[in-house]
């Protein structure tokens, strides 16, 4: 048996291809299925099954399309009841093959009600379990993504589910879908795979004996839920169309004047290039592994998107990330803004930012996640988590007649905030290459 991992870092997820004796099993595939099917073809593997552990909250699935393209059998938790052809997976009803490979569905509700893990048996011996969003490395899947009304009930169910998986033999490999970087996890575990034995020894959640205690721990400090999550489950229930083309039409800067009113310009360039000149009203999301997540979180769902990029940036990867969360409406890309780049902001390193912060008119905005405040803070700073800046607006304490110094952890989120601040009539100054912890330490050291 061999298991090939396919990480999607920006979403904090991993898809898997299990290979045994020429038979392939694809687990929780992302929408860009070519990478999975290509791997199976190169290994001369017959893709026999596509397994879904649950109706995903953080991405639109490629499961249905992978099954249609390959002729594999799509297996989905029985209680999910999606609107497309599939084989329902029932608790402890084994799925057998002719090669000694057997897949045993284990109902593990908690992350979602229908959630099902799959135990892999080779010649009757348990070898691995695909745990999806149930038992994770040093964590467990969040129970609150379907709304606060169901969170406690699902958290209590999650306790029973992770204990059920913990009862598997200690040498069984644990292969979760969610991992570091995913908002579907309850912690930020750095590893993506483990074994049942390792988790029994080190996962703090497995030491909690009662469902009440477990639920209280899971719900103690819930992380924010990205705005686009609400659309993922319904899409995965009704069916996801094939990937759109990954090469967006080329546009000229003059074409930006004729865009529909609801169109959104998403600028992917380096923050210093943005600072030197961007189109007013653009959403400034520096290209990175989580471009798709930030775009889905900060732009109106369904709006036509125009990408602004440098000529050498990977637009195909950008479009792929957007498509992974169902943003298929990229109407064009511009690589030369010319005279359209009329808006600017300042970008400063730590020492220059500190000097500017000491000036009488200085005001500081911290756009980090609330959980980051415990790590470090600057007294007197206004606080607003970046997505809340887009929905709740700029804090009233900030004076638009004075420059706004804005910081986060490294400068990326601060640069995103700069675009919105400019749109609202503020003059942003972005801290780059450092963050609030560095700023707090420097201020403390100067006392």
Protein Blocks (a to p, Z undefined) as FASTA:
>chain_A
ZZdddddfknopacddddeehiacdehiafblmlmmmmmmmnopacfbdcdfbdcfkbcc
fklmmmmmnopacdddfklopabdcddddehiacddfeopacdddddehjbmklccdddd
eehiafbdcekjmccehiacdfklnojklmmmmmmmmmmmmmmmmmpcfklccddfbdgh
iakbfbdcfbfbdcfklmmmmmmklmpmbfklmmmmmmmmccdddfklmmmmmmmmnopc
ddddfbdcdddfklmmmgcfkbccddfbdfklmmnoccehiacddddfklmmmmmmmpce
hiacdddddfkbcfklmmmmmmmnopabbfbdcfbekjmlmbccddddfklmmmmmmpmk
bccddfbdfklmmmpccehiacddfklmmmnopafkbcfkbccddddfkommmmmmmmmm
mmnopacdddehiafklmmmmmmmmZZ
